[in-house]
Amino acid sequence: MSHLVLVDGHHLMYRAFYAIPASLKTSNGEQTNAVYGVASMLISLLKAEEPTHLLFCFDAGEETFRHQENATYKEGRAETPDEFYTQIPRILEMIESFPIQHVSNPKYEADDLLCVYAKAGEKAGMRVTVVTGDRDAFQLSTEKVRIAIPHKGYQAPEYLGPKEILAKYGVRPDQVASYKGISGDSSDNLPGVKGIGPKGASMLLQAYGTLTGVYEHLDEIKGTMREKLERDRDQAFFCERMATLVSDFDLAIPLKDLELTEIKTGQIVAFMKALEFHSLTKRLQVVCESAYGKQHFVWEGEPTMKKKTVKSEDQMALF
C-alpha cells in the first residue's frame, strides 16, 4: 500500500530553530540551526516512515480567510526572531534538493492543506501519516489517517489514531472543532466559552455529540455551566468555525507528483556539503543503503565513505 506522509513545514521549522543551538553556523558565519534541524528530521522521517509519497505544507502569510473573519486570530504569539526567517529560503532549497514537493496558499493555512491532501490520499486508498504538533489536525484522524506528533530529543514520536485521541482528550476526531469551540485554544487566540475547560468540554460532547447538540439541550444543563454557555453562545460557534479545517479546494499538486522514485542524491549531498552538514550526509547514506532506500534513492555521494554506526550525538533526530 502507498504511504503518503504530510509534513507541517512551519511546525518542523519552529521545532528545529528552538531545539538546535543558534551557535550552529558554517565556517563563513551563516546561521544554519533551523536548516540543520529540518534536514535532520527529514532524514529521520524517511527512515522511520518509509513514505512512498511525501509533501511539505507551509503557511503562506497572515491573510487567510480566518484572519479576514477574525482580526485577532493568533494574536499574542511571541515574535519570531529575524534569524528564523532568514533561514527559510535555505530550508526550501534543502527540501527542493531531494526533490520533495512543497505547497502553500495565501488563502489557507498549512493545516487546511494537510486536510485536503489527507482526505485525497485516503480516498485514493493510501495510508496517510500527518506529521504536526497542531491539535487542529486531530480532526483528520481516521482508521487510515494517523497523526504523528514529534517529541523532544530522541524520544519516539507519538502516534494518534481515533482511539488514542478519544482516550487522551475524551472526544472523537469529528468532535475536535466543537471541543475547541467550547474549551478554546490559546495558541490561536480562540477564547471559546470562558470558564469551561477541556474536561468540561469533553463531558458536554460525550453527552450531546456536537456543539449544536449542546445548545439544543441547554435546558438540561444546570448551574453556572449553563450560564457560561448562554453568555458565550456566539463566541463558541465562531471559535468552532475558526477551528474547522477546510478541504473544499483543488490540490495544487496532484498526488501522483508526490511520489518518491529514483531520487538521485548528488544535489542533496552537494547541499549538505555546502552547509557543512557532514554527519547528515552519513545518515542519508545509511537510509539510501537500506532496503527502502534502494527502492527510492540512487546514492551519488563519495564512494569511499566507510559504513559505520552514526553516533547518537550526531543524530539530533528530533522526530
DRENKE-977658 format. One record per residue (C-alpha): chain; residue in one letter; x negated, y, z negated. Coordinates in nm, 3 decimals, padded with zeros to 5 digits. Each point is the difference from the previous one (the first is absolute). Layout:
# DRENKE-977658
(A; A; (X; Y; Z))
...
# end
This chain:
# DRENKE-977658
(A; M; (00.000; 00.000; 00.000))
(A; S; (-00.123; 00.350; 00.083))
(A; H; (-00.093; 00.210; -00.302))
(A; L; (00.059; 00.374; 00.023))
(A; V; (-00.183; 00.208; -00.262))
(A; L; (00.116; 00.360; -00.043))
(A; V; (-00.226; 00.235; -00.195))
(A; D; (00.099; 00.322; -00.176))
(A; G; (-00.302; 00.193; 00.125))
(A; H; (00.030; 00.299; -00.232))
(A; H; (00.035; -00.223; -00.304))
(A; L; (-00.322; -00.181; 00.088))
(A; M; (-00.181; 00.326; 00.069))
(A; Y; (00.095; 00.147; -00.337))
(A; R; (-00.096; -00.321; -00.180))
(A; A; (-00.334; -00.005; 00.176))
(A; F; (-00.075; 00.367; -00.063))
(A; Y; (00.056; -00.024; -00.375))
(A; A; (-00.140; -00.352; -00.046))
(A; I; (-00.337; 00.049; 00.171))
(A; P; (-00.240; 00.256; -00.153))
(A; A; (-00.011; 00.331; 00.187))
(A; S; (-00.379; -00.027; -00.011))
(A; L; (00.012; -00.255; 00.284))
(A; K; (-00.151; 00.185; 00.294))
(A; T; (-00.209; -00.074; 00.305))
(A; S; (-00.368; 00.093; 00.007))
(A; N; (00.094; 00.322; 00.182))
(A; G; (00.247; 00.097; -00.273))
(A; E; (00.337; -00.097; 00.151))
(A; Q; (00.243; -00.107; -00.273))
(A; T; (00.142; -00.343; 00.084))
(A; N; (00.159; -00.143; -00.315))
(A; A; (00.355; -00.009; 00.144))
(A; V; (-00.121; -00.134; 00.335))
(A; Y; (-00.200; -00.272; -00.172))
(A; G; (00.290; -00.094; -00.226))
(A; V; (00.253; -00.033; 00.283))
(A; A; (-00.247; -00.199; 00.212))
(A; S; (-00.069; -00.228; -00.297))
(A; M; (00.371; -00.054; -00.063))
(A; L; (00.060; -00.070; 00.368))
(A; I; (-00.264; -00.273; 00.006))
(A; S; (00.141; -00.148; -00.322))
(A; L; (00.349; 00.014; 00.152))
(A; L; (-00.111; -00.185; 00.314))
(A; K; (-00.157; -00.272; -00.214))
(A; A; (00.291; -00.034; -00.242))
(A; E; (00.298; 00.038; 00.234))
(A; E; (-00.134; -00.128; 00.335))
(A; P; (00.242; 00.216; 00.201))
(A; T; (00.079; -00.071; 00.363))
(A; H; (00.144; 00.352; 00.033))
(A; L; (-00.103; 00.310; -00.195))
(A; L; (00.114; 00.363; -00.021))
(A; F; (-00.095; 00.301; -00.215))
(A; C; (00.283; 00.246; -00.073))
(A; F; (-00.080; 00.359; -00.098))
(A; D; (00.186; 00.311; -00.111))
(A; A; (-00.024; 00.272; 00.266))
(A; G; (00.075; 00.303; -00.216))
(A; E; (00.250; 00.158; -00.236))
(A; E; (00.291; 00.086; 00.228))
(A; T; (00.187; -00.330; 00.008))
(A; F; (00.380; -00.008; -00.010))
(A; R; (-00.025; -00.048; -00.379))
(A; H; (-00.200; 00.320; -00.041))
(A; Q; (00.252; 00.182; 00.219))
(A; E; (00.286; -00.117; -00.223))
(A; N; (-00.184; 00.049; -00.327))
(A; A; (-00.252; 00.284; -00.027))
(A; T; (-00.133; -00.136; -00.330))
(A; Y; (-00.053; -00.357; 00.129))
(A; K; (-00.334; -00.131; -00.133))
(A; E; (-00.080; 00.335; -00.162))
(A; G; (-00.218; -00.019; -00.309))
(A; R; (-00.254; -00.244; 00.138))
(A; A; (-00.359; 00.091; -00.076))
(A; E; (-00.187; 00.177; 00.277))
(A; T; (-00.230; -00.231; 00.196))
(A; P; (-00.359; 00.126; 00.035))
(A; D; (-00.131; 00.112; 00.337))
(A; E; (-00.258; -00.280; -00.024))
(A; F; (00.286; -00.244; 00.055))
(A; Y; (00.138; 00.168; 00.312))
(A; T; (-00.338; 00.037; 00.166))
(A; Q; (-00.037; -00.379; -00.004))
(A; I; (00.331; -00.076; 00.174))
(A; P; (-00.140; 00.034; 00.355))
(A; R; (-00.278; -00.244; -00.091))
(A; I; (00.254; -00.244; -00.145))
(A; L; (00.203; 00.011; 00.320))
(A; E; (-00.321; -00.045; 00.200))
(A; M; (-00.079; -00.308; -00.208))
(A; I; (00.347; -00.148; 00.055))
(A; E; (-00.020; 00.067; 00.373))
(A; S; (-00.343; -00.164; 00.021))
(A; F; (00.154; -00.341; -00.072))
(A; P; (00.227; 00.095; 00.194))
(A; I; (00.309; -00.002; -00.221))
(A; Q; (00.312; 00.198; 00.081))
(A; H; (00.124; 00.281; -00.224))
(A; V; (00.318; 00.208; 00.011))
(A; S; (00.145; 00.316; -00.151))
(A; N; (00.306; 00.212; 00.071))
(A; P; (00.060; 00.359; -00.115))
(A; K; (00.368; -00.072; -00.062))
(A; Y; (-00.049; -00.312; -00.213))
(A; E; (-00.214; -00.116; -00.288))
(A; A; (-00.240; -00.292; 00.012))
(A; D; (00.256; -00.197; -00.204))
(A; D; (00.257; 00.040; 00.278))
(A; L; (-00.254; -00.127; 00.253))
(A; L; (-00.069; -00.298; -00.226))
(A; C; (00.376; -00.056; -00.010))
(A; V; (00.066; 00.005; 00.375))
(A; Y; (-00.297; -00.228; 00.073))
(A; A; (00.081; -00.241; -00.285))
(A; K; (00.355; -00.042; 00.129))
(A; A; (-00.123; -00.039; 00.359))
(A; G; (-00.257; -00.257; -00.104))
(A; E; (00.252; -00.201; -00.200))
(A; K; (00.246; 00.012; 00.290))
(A; A; (-00.274; -00.132; 00.229))
(A; G; (-00.052; -00.299; -00.231))
(A; M; (-00.325; 00.123; -00.154))
(A; R; (-00.116; -00.033; -00.357))
(A; V; (-00.053; 00.356; -00.128))
(A; T; (-00.223; 00.138; -00.276))
(A; V; (00.029; 00.369; -00.095))
(A; V; (-00.308; 00.136; -00.180))
(A; T; (00.098; 00.301; -00.211))
(A; G; (00.029; 00.127; -00.354))
(A; D; (00.320; 00.194; 00.065))
(A; R; (00.308; -00.147; -00.169))
(A; D; (00.223; 00.131; 00.280))
(A; A; (-00.131; -00.290; 00.207))
(A; F; (00.154; -00.251; -00.240))
(A; Q; (00.328; 00.044; 00.188))
(A; L; (-00.166; -00.169; 00.301))
(A; S; (-00.060; -00.327; -00.181))
(A; T; (00.174; -00.312; 00.134))
(A; E; (-00.083; -00.369; 00.018))
(A; K; (-00.226; 00.081; 00.298))
(A; V; (-00.126; 00.342; -00.109))
(A; R; (-00.218; 00.031; -00.310))
(A; I; (-00.157; 00.305; -00.159))
(A; A; (-00.370; -00.011; -00.093))
(A; I; (-00.104; 00.252; -00.266))
(A; P; (-00.376; 00.059; -00.022))
(A; H; (-00.149; 00.004; -00.350))
(A; K; (-00.313; 00.150; -00.149))
(A; G; (-00.342; -00.151; 00.044))
(A; Y; (-00.017; -00.366; 00.091))
(A; Q; (00.344; -00.095; -00.125))
(A; A; (00.213; -00.184; 00.255))
(A; P; (00.287; 00.201; 00.148))
(A; E; (00.347; -00.054; -00.142))
(A; Y; (00.245; -00.158; 00.245))
(A; L; (00.367; 00.081; -00.042))
(A; G; (00.290; -00.170; 00.172))
(A; P; (00.369; 00.035; -00.091))
(A; K; (-00.031; -00.229; -00.304))
(A; E; (-00.304; 00.183; -00.138))
(A; I; (00.162; 00.341; 00.047))
(A; L; (00.315; -00.117; -00.178))
(A; A; (-00.204; -00.147; -00.285))
(A; K; (-00.216; 00.311; -00.041))
(A; Y; (00.253; 00.279; 00.051))
(A; G; (00.338; -00.165; -00.054))
(A; V; (00.127; 00.093; 00.348))
(A; R; (00.010; -00.159; 00.345))
(A; P; (-00.190; 00.157; 00.292))
(A; D; (00.327; 00.132; 00.145))
(A; Q; (00.065; 00.182; -00.330))
(A; V; (-00.333; 00.186; -00.012))
(A; A; (00.131; 00.326; 00.149))
(A; S; (00.296; -00.001; -00.243))
(A; Y; (-00.242; -00.077; -00.282))
(A; K; (-00.205; 00.308; 00.087))
(A; G; (00.318; 00.202; 00.041))
(A; I; (00.074; -00.066; -00.368))
(A; S; (-00.343; -00.024; -00.164))
(A; G; (-00.172; 00.247; 00.234))
(A; D; (-00.361; -00.005; 00.118))
(A; S; (-00.243; 00.255; -00.140))
(A; S; (-00.256; -00.069; 00.275))
(A; D; (00.248; 00.129; 00.260))
(A; N; (00.146; 00.268; -00.231))
(A; L; (00.339; -00.175; -00.001))
(A; P; (00.165; 00.054; -00.342))
(A; G; (00.285; -00.251; 00.038))
(A; V; (00.247; 00.003; -00.289))
(A; K; (-00.177; 00.177; -00.283))
(A; G; (-00.004; -00.206; -00.316))
(A; I; (00.044; -00.341; 00.170))
(A; G; (-00.323; -00.190; 00.051))
(A; P; (-00.097; -00.321; 00.178))
(A; K; (00.164; -00.233; -00.253))
(A; G; (00.328; 00.188; 00.010))
(A; A; (-00.009; 00.012; 00.380))
(A; S; (-00.058; -00.374; 00.035))
(A; M; (00.275; -00.075; -00.254))
(A; L; (00.249; 00.212; 00.194))
(A; L; (-00.093; -00.155; 00.334))
(A; Q; (00.019; -00.353; -00.139))
(A; A; (00.354; 00.081; -00.110))
(A; Y; (00.125; 00.197; 00.301))
(A; G; (-00.230; -00.084; 00.292))
(A; T; (-00.058; 00.341; 00.158))
(A; L; (-00.006; 00.365; -00.092))
(A; T; (00.341; 00.034; 00.165))
(A; G; (00.121; -00.295; -00.207))
(A; V; (-00.122; 00.168; -00.318))
(A; Y; (00.204; 00.312; 00.073))
(A; E; (00.303; -00.200; 00.108))
(A; H; (00.001; -00.157; -00.349))
(A; L; (-00.093; 00.310; -00.194))
(A; D; (00.306; -00.037; -00.224))
(A; E; (-00.147; -00.330; -00.130))
(A; I; (-00.322; 00.166; -00.113))
(A; K; (00.007; 00.144; -00.351))
(A; G; (-00.168; 00.275; -00.197))
(A; T; (-00.289; 00.220; 00.101))
(A; M; (-00.097; -00.219; 00.296))
(A; R; (00.331; 00.084; 00.166))
(A; E; (-00.050; 00.369; -00.076))
(A; K; (-00.346; -00.003; 00.159))
(A; L; (00.130; -00.178; 00.309))
(A; E; (00.286; 00.247; 00.036))
(A; R; (-00.233; 00.297; -00.045))
(A; D; (-00.255; -00.114; 00.261))
(A; R; (00.227; -00.174; 00.253))
(A; D; (-00.108; 00.210; 00.300))
(A; Q; (-00.363; -00.017; -00.101))
(A; A; (00.015; -00.381; -00.028))
(A; F; (00.138; -00.047; 00.351))
(A; F; (-00.246; 00.254; 00.138))
(A; C; (-00.295; -00.182; -00.159))
(A; E; (00.131; -00.331; 00.132))
(A; R; (00.006; 00.145; 00.351))
(A; M; (-00.352; 00.136; -00.037))
(A; A; (-00.125; -00.342; -00.116))
(A; T; (00.170; -00.198; 00.278))
(A; L; (-00.245; -00.101; 00.273))
(A; V; (00.122; 00.040; 00.356))
(A; S; (-00.063; -00.212; 00.309))
(A; D; (00.237; 00.148; 00.259))
(A; F; (-00.277; 00.106; 00.239))
(A; D; (-00.209; -00.174; 00.265))
(A; L; (-00.338; -00.163; -00.056))
(A; A; (-00.278; 00.231; 00.112))
(A; I; (-00.218; -00.302; 00.083))
(A; P; (00.152; -00.335; 00.107))
(A; L; (-00.059; -00.294; -00.231))
(A; K; (-00.194; -00.186; 00.269))
(A; D; (-00.258; 00.281; 00.007))
(A; L; (-00.080; -00.055; -00.368))
(A; E; (-00.150; -00.345; 00.062))
(A; L; (-00.361; -00.058; -00.105))
(A; T; (-00.165; -00.200; 00.275))
(A; E; (-00.361; -00.041; 00.113))
(A; I; (-00.113; 00.314; -00.180))
(A; K; (-00.363; 00.069; 00.085))
(A; T; (-00.178; 00.133; -00.306))
(A; G; (-00.274; 00.204; 00.170))
(A; Q; (00.181; 00.329; -00.047))
(A; I; (00.087; -00.086; -00.361))
(A; V; (-00.359; -00.093; -00.082))
(A; A; (-00.124; 00.321; 00.162))
(A; F; (00.240; 00.204; -00.214))
(A; M; (-00.106; -00.180; -00.319))
(A; K; (-00.366; 00.053; 00.088))
(A; A; (00.052; 00.371; 00.070))
(A; L; (00.157; 00.050; -00.344))
(A; E; (-00.254; -00.232; -00.166))
(A; F; (00.260; -00.253; -00.118))
(A; H; (-00.246; -00.289; 00.007))
(A; S; (00.178; -00.224; -00.252))
(A; L; (00.326; 00.039; 00.190))
(A; T; (-00.167; -00.119; 00.320))
(A; K; (-00.105; -00.318; -00.181))
(A; R; (00.350; -00.052; -00.134))
(A; L; (00.150; 00.054; 00.344))
(A; Q; (-00.232; -00.265; 00.143))
(A; V; (00.119; -00.247; -00.265))
(A; V; (00.360; 00.061; 00.107))
(A; C; (-00.089; -00.035; 00.368))
(A; E; (-00.172; -00.333; -00.063))
(A; S; (00.304; -00.145; -00.179))
(A; A; (00.252; -00.218; 00.181))
(A; Y; (00.239; 00.295; 00.010))
(A; G; (-00.268; 00.238; 00.120))
(A; K; (-00.107; -00.224; 00.286))
(A; Q; (00.357; 00.009; 00.131))
(A; H; (00.028; 00.378; -00.004))
(A; F; (-00.350; 00.153; 00.011))
(A; V; (-00.313; -00.023; 00.213))
(A; W; (-00.305; 00.078; -00.214))
(A; E; (-00.244; 00.240; 00.167))
(A; G; (-00.217; 00.091; -00.297))
(A; E; (-00.366; -00.077; -00.066))
(A; P; (-00.063; -00.370; 00.081))
(A; T; (-00.282; -00.025; -00.254))
(A; M; (00.222; 00.074; -00.302))
(A; K; (-00.032; -00.287; -00.245))
(A; K; (00.308; -00.151; -00.154))
(A; K; (00.028; 00.064; -00.371))
(A; T; (00.262; 00.055; -00.263))
(A; V; (00.083; 00.370; -00.030))
(A; K; (-00.062; 00.119; -00.354))
(A; S; (00.310; 00.100; -00.192))
(A; E; (-00.139; 00.347; -00.063))
(A; D; (-00.018; 00.053; 00.376))
(A; Q; (00.359; -00.101; 00.064))
(A; M; (00.187; 00.299; -00.144))
(A; A; (00.306; -00.193; 00.119))
(A; L; (00.278; 00.208; -00.160))
(A; F; (00.263; -00.193; 00.190))
# end
